[in-house]
């Protein structure tokens, strides 16, 4: 405490002397004004606080995935560049396989999209052919329904049946004439038996021809009419579907198929990205250039996401954060206030600095204290992270000269 009082007394003397010199210099400068006005500080006193030396940028890094530590690639005190790998987990082969599978699906989806466009003309031709066949089938169904007031057979079938009947009757006539030559022979005569069998067969064929003809020219019953109407309805539905397919392909690939392919492609791209991230999560990389200040993990141990792994800091830019600046004192401090800073570990060092940030909320702990951040005009040689600092902040106002 005596040390701090001694330093403060010296600082007061130096500060008063500085004001006198500045006043003298001001009179001289008044005779030769400069082009650019300078900002000077008028001190109304000072507030003192204890602080800690910290890096302007530091981070406790952790793995994004859980697993077993395969390799630690850095040591404490080592400088690293942004993006440099610091540690790696086991299981890379599994995730590389997953990434390869995702890339394969992506290529397949891209090919499916390409085929959809390349096969467009063939798809259009097939759709036109389907439409033509559907229209032809509809014409036949409607013609069948309208022909001869719903007769069972169409004109071609009826004509064929009538011709079959004429031929069958002619065969009967010929068979009857042949039989007449042997009709008087005994019943066990072979020629008579042959002619009689031939006559019976021709008569049966004629009767079938007559029955078929009569069936075709008769009007169908209600069930058959329903069947005919059903065939017409099915044919019309097929025409509509075929026409819709033709219309879909008119301006490009089938929109439904194209949407399906695009969805597949988007999903494949996301799967590739997810697999790539999962693979990258096996490595811990430096988010910025700095120095490895602490390694918390060991090789072959299990680590969870969020668990401290490596402490990285940019030690090229150190600053001071106060630890006990009270609410009464902080109310008098403004950003831009100059300060003098001393250190227990470096008793011969007197550093200059400036207030760059004032915490909007009080710090956790006993009492109501606020953290004030100060930057050095020049970082002292030998200064290290964690050293205790004593800060005297000049309070007052800045004036333009």
C-alpha positions in Angstrom: 0.0 0.0 0.0 2.9 2.3 0.8 4.3 1.5 -2.6 1.1 2.6 -4.3 1.0 5.9 -2.3 4.6 6.6 -3.2 3.8 6.0 -6.9 0.7 8.2 -6.7 2.6 11.0 -5.1 5.3 10.9 -7.8 2.6 10.8 -10.4 1.0 13.9 -8.9 4.2 15.8 -9.0 4.9 14.7 -12.6 1.3 15.6 -13.6 1.5 19.1 -12.1 4.9 19.6 -13.8 3.4 18.5 -17.0 0.6 21.0 -16.7 3.0 23.9 -16.1 5.0 22.8 -19.2 1.9 22.6 -21.2 0.8 26.1 -20.0 4.1 27.5 -21.1 4.0 25.6 -24.4 0.4 26.9 -24.8 1.5 30.5 -24.6 4.2 29.9 -27.2 1.8 28.0 -29.4 -0.7 30.8 -29.2 1.7 33.0 -31.2 2.0 30.3 -34.0 -1.4 28.5 -34.3 -1.3 25.1 -36.0 -3.6 24.0 -38.8 -5.0 21.0 -36.9 -6.5 21.6 -33.4 -5.3 19.1 -30.7 -7.3 17.5 -27.9 -5.9 18.1 -24.4 -7.1 16.7 -21.1 -7.8 18.9 -18.1 -7.5 16.8 -15.0 -9.9 17.3 -12.0 -8.4 14.4 -10.0 -8.0 10.7 -10.2 -9.5 7.4 -9.2 -7.4 4.3 -8.4 -8.1 0.6 -8.8 -6.5 -2.7 -8.9 -6.6 -4.6 -12.2 -5.4 -7.7 -14.1 -3.4 -8.0 -17.3 -5.5 -9.9 -19.9 -5.3 -10.4 -23.7 -7.5 -8.2 -25.8 -8.7 -11.5 -27.4 -8.7 -15.0 -25.9 -11.0 -18.0 -26.0 -11.4 -21.4 -24.2 -11.9 -23.7 -27.2 -13.8 -27.0 -27.1 -14.6 -29.8 -29.5 -17.9 -29.7 -31.4 -18.3 -33.5 -31.2 -17.7 -36.1 -28.5 -15.2 -38.8 -28.9 -11.7 -40.1 -28.0 -8.8 -37.7 -28.5 -6.6 -39.3 -31.2 -3.9 -36.6 -31.4 -3.0 -33.3 -29.8 -1.2 -31.2 -32.5 0.1 -28.3 -30.4 2.0 -27.6 -27.1 1.6 -24.9 -24.5 3.4 -21.7 -25.6 3.2 -22.5 -29.3 2.1 -19.9 -31.7 -0.6 -20.9 -34.1 -2.2 -19.4 -37.2 -5.9 -18.9 -37.7 -7.4 -22.2 -39.1 -4.6 -24.4 -37.9 -5.6 -27.8 -36.5 -5.0 -28.1 -32.8 -6.4 -31.5 -31.9 -8.2 -34.4 -33.6 -10.7 -37.1 -32.5 -10.8 -40.7 -33.6 -13.4 -42.0 -36.1 -12.4 -40.2 -39.2 -12.8 -43.3 -41.5 -16.5 -43.6 -40.6 -17.3 -40.0 -41.3 -15.3 -40.1 -44.5 -17.4 -43.0 -45.7 -20.6 -41.2 -44.8 -19.4 -38.2 -46.8 -18.6 -40.4 -49.8 -22.0 -41.9 -49.7 -23.6 -38.5 -49.5 -21.6 -37.3 -52.5 -22.6 -40.4 -54.4 -26.3 -39.6 -53.8 -25.7 -36.0 -54.8 -24.2 -37.1 -58.1 -27.1 -39.5 -58.7 -29.6 -36.8 -58.0 -27.8 -34.4 -60.4 -27.8 -37.1 -63.1 -31.6 -37.7 -62.5 -32.2 -34.0 -63.1 -30.0 -34.0 -66.2 -31.8 -37.1 -67.6 -35.2 -35.4 -67.0 -34.2 -32.6 -69.4 -32.3 -34.8 -71.9 -35.2 -37.2 -72.2 -37.8 -34.5 -72.6 -38.3 -35.1 -76.3 -38.7 -38.8 -75.9 -41.1 -38.3 -73.0 -43.2 -35.9 -75.2 -43.3 -38.5 -78.0 -44.4 -41.2 -75.6 -47.1 -39.0 -74.2 -48.4 -38.2 -77.7 -48.4 -41.9 -78.6 -50.3 -42.7 -75.4 -52.8 -39.9 -76.2 -53.4 -41.2 -79.7 -53.9 -44.8 -78.5 -56.4 -43.6 -75.9 -58.4 -41.6 -78.4 -58.5 -44.6 -80.7 -59.8 -46.8 -77.9 -62.4 -44.2 -77.0 -63.6 -44.1 -80.6 -64.0 -47.9 -80.7 -65.8 -47.9 -77.4 -68.3 -45.2 -78.4 -68.8 -46.9 -81.8 -69.5 -50.2 -80.1 -72.0 -48.5 -77.8 -73.8 -46.7 -80.7 -73.8 -49.5 -83.2 -77.2 -51.1 -83.9 -78.8 -49.7 -80.8 -76.5 -51.6 -78.4 -76.5 -54.9 -80.3 -74.1 -57.4 -78.7 -72.0 -57.5 -81.9 -70.7 -54.9 -84.2 -71.3 -54.9 -87.9 -68.2 -56.8 -88.7 -68.9 -59.5 -86.1 -72.5 -59.9 -87.3 -71.5 -60.2 -90.9 -68.9 -62.8 -90.0 -71.5 -64.7 -88.0 -73.9 -64.7 -90.9 -71.3 -65.9 -93.3 -70.4 -68.7 -90.9 -74.1 -69.7 -90.7 -74.4 -69.8 -94.6 -71.3 -72.0 -94.8 -72.5 -74.3 -92.0 -75.9 -74.7 -93.7 -74.2 -75.5 -97.0 -72.2 -78.2 -95.2 -75.5 -79.6 -93.8 -77.1 -79.7 -97.2 -74.1 -81.5 -98.7 -74.0 -84.0 -95.8 -77.7 -84.7 -96.2 -77.3 -85.4 -99.9 -74.3 -87.7 -99.2 -76.3 -89.6 -96.6 -79.2 -90.1 -98.9 -77.1 -92.4 -101.0 -76.6 -94.8 -98.1 -79.7 -94.3 -96.0 -81.3 -97.6 -97.2 -78.3 -99.7 -96.1 -78.3 -101.7 -92.9 -77.6 -99.7 -89.7 -74.4 -101.6 -89.2 -73.0 -100.6 -92.6 -69.7 -98.6 -92.1 -70.4 -96.2 -95.0 -73.8 -95.4 -93.7 -72.5 -94.9 -90.1 -69.8 -92.5 -91.4 -72.2 -90.4 -93.5 -74.6 -90.3 -90.5 -71.9 -89.0 -88.2 -70.8 -86.4 -90.7 -74.3 -85.2 -91.0 -74.8 -84.9 -87.3 -71.5 -82.9 -87.0 -72.5 -80.4 -89.7 -75.9 -79.9 -88.1 -74.2 -79.2 -84.8 -71.9 -76.7 -86.4 -74.8 -75.0 -88.2 -76.8 -74.8 -84.9 -73.8 -73.1 -83.2 -73.5 -70.6 -86.1 -77.2 -69.9 -85.8 -77.0 -69.4 -82.0 -73.9 -67.1 -82.4 -75.6 -65.0 -85.1 -78.8 -64.7 -83.0 -76.7 -63.7 -79.9 -74.9 -61.0 -81.8 -78.0 -59.4 -83.3 -80.0 -59.4 -80.1 -80.0 -56.4 -77.8 -77.8 -56.8 -74.7 -79.3 -57.0 -71.2 -78.8 -54.3 -68.5 -75.5 -55.8 -67.3 -74.0 -55.8 -70.7 -75.1 -52.2 -71.3 -73.4 -51.2 -68.1 -70.2 -53.0 -69.2 -70.2 -51.0 -72.5 -70.8 -47.7 -70.7 -67.9 -48.6 -68.3 -65.6 -49.2 -71.3 -66.5 -45.8 -72.7 -65.9 -44.1 -69.3 -62.5 -45.8 -68.9 -61.5 -44.8 -72.4 -62.5 -41.2 -71.7 -60.5 -41.2 -68.5 -57.4 -42.5 -70.2 -57.7 -39.8 -72.9 -57.9 -37.1 -70.1 -54.8 -38.5 -68.4 -52.9 -38.8 -71.6 -53.8 -35.2 -72.5 -52.8 -34.0 -69.1 -49.4 -35.7 -69.5 -48.9 -34.0 -72.9 -49.8 -30.6 -71.5 -47.4 -31.0 -68.6 -44.5 -31.7 -71.0 -45.4 -28.8 -73.3 -43.2 -26.2 -71.6 -40.5 -28.5 -70.1 -40.2 -31.6 -68.0 -43.1 -32.9 -66.0 -43.5 -30.4 -63.1 -44.2 -33.2 -60.6 -41.1 -35.2 -61.6 -39.0 -32.0 -61.7 -40.2 -31.1 -58.2 -39.3 -34.6 -56.9 -35.9 -34.4 -58.5 -35.2 -31.0 -57.1 -36.2 -32.1 -53.6 -34.0 -35.1 -53.9 -31.1 -32.8 -55.1 -31.6 -30.4 -52.2 -31.7 -33.2 -49.7 -28.5 -34.7 -51.2 -26.7 -31.3 -50.9 -27.8 -31.0 -47.3 -26.6 -34.5 -46.6 -23.2 -33.7 -48.1 -22.9 -30.6 -46.0 -24.0 -32.4 -42.8 -21.4 -35.2 -43.5 -18.7 -32.6 -44.2 -19.5 -30.7 -41.0 -19.5 -34.0 -39.0 -16.0 -34.8 -40.4 -14.7 -31.3 -39.7 -16.1 -31.5 -36.1 -13.5 -34.2 -35.5 -10.8 -31.5 -35.6 -10.4 -28.5 -33.4 -9.0 -25.5 -35.3 -7.8 -22.1 -34.2 -10.4 -19.4 -34.8 -7.7 -16.7 -34.8 -3.9 -16.4 -34.6 -2.5 -16.5 -31.2 -0.6 -18.5 -28.6 -1.6 -21.8 -27.0 -1.8 -20.8 -23.3 -3.2 -24.0 -21.8 -4.0 -27.6 -23.0 -6.7 -29.2 -20.9 -7.0 -32.6 -22.7 -4.9 -35.7 -23.0 -4.5 -38.2 -25.7 -6.8 -41.3 -25.7 -9.3 -39.7 -23.2 -13.0 -39.1 -23.9 -14.1 -35.6 -24.4 -17.6 -34.1 -24.7 -18.8 -31.0 -26.6 -18.3 -27.8 -24.6 -15.6 -29.3 -22.4 -12.6 -27.0 -22.2 -9.9 -28.4 -24.5 -7.4 -25.6 -25.3 -7.0 -22.0 -24.2 -5.9 -19.7 -27.0 -5.0 -16.1 -26.6 -3.6 -13.3 -28.8 -0.8 -12.2 -26.5 0.4 -9.6 -29.0 -2.1 -7.1 -27.6 -2.4 -7.1 -23.8 -4.7 -4.7 -21.8 -5.8 -4.2 -18.3 -9.2 -4.9 -16.8 -10.0 -3.4 -13.3 -11.3 -5.7 -10.6 -12.3 -3.4 -7.8 -13.4 -0.1 -9.3 -16.4 1.0 -7.2 -19.7 2.4 -8.4 -18.8 5.8 -6.9 -15.5 5.9 -8.8 -16.7 4.5 -12.1 -19.4 7.3 -12.3 -16.5 9.7 -12.7 -14.7 7.7 -15.5 -15.2 8.2 -19.2 -13.9 6.5 -22.2 -10.8 8.3 -23.3 -9.6 9.2 -19.8 -5.8 8.8 -19.6 -4.2 6.6 -16.9 -0.9 5.5 -15.4 -0.4 1.8 -14.7 2.2 0.1 -12.5 2.8 -3.6 -11.7 4.0 -5.6 -8.7 6.0 -7.9 -10.9 7.6 -5.0 -12.8 8.4 -2.4 -10.2 10.5 -0.2 -12.5 7.8 0.0 -15.2 5.5 3.0 -15.4 3.1 2.6 -18.3 0.7 5.0 -19.9 -2.8 4.0 -21.1 -6.3 5.1 -21.9 -9.8 3.9 -20.9 -11.4 2.2 -23.9 -14.4 0.5 -22.4 -16.6 0.7 -19.3 -18.8 -2.3 -18.4 -22.5 -1.4 -18.5 -23.2 -3.8 -15.6 -21.5 -4.4 -12.3 -19.2 -7.5 -11.9 -20.2 -10.6 -10.0 -18.9 -10.9 -6.5 -18.9 -8.9 -3.3 -19.5 -5.2 -3.5 -20.6 -3.2 -6.4 -17.7 -2.9 -8.8 -17.4 -2.3 -12.5 -14.9 -3.5 -15.0 -13.0 -0.8 -16.9 -10.8 -1.8 -19.8 -7.6 0.2 -20.5 -5.3 -0.1 -23.5 -1.5 0.6 -23.3 0.1 3.4 -25.3 3.0 0.9 -25.5 3.0 -2.6 -24.1 5.8 -2.9 -21.5 8.5 -5.5 -22.0 8.1 -8.5 -19.8 4.3 -8.1 -19.3 2.4 -11.3 -19.0 -1.2 -12.4 -18.9 -2.5 -12.5 -15.3 -0.1 -10.0 -13.7 -1.6 -7.6 -11.2 -1.8 -4.0 -12.2 -2.4 -0.8 -10.3 -4.3 1.9 -12.2 -4.6 5.6 -11.6 -7.2 7.1 -13.9 -7.3 10.8 -14.5 -10.8 12.2 -14.3 -11.8 15.5 -15.8 -12.8 16.7 -19.3 -11.3 16.9 -22.7 -10.9 20.3 -24.3 -10.1 21.5 -27.8 -7.1 23.8 -28.2 
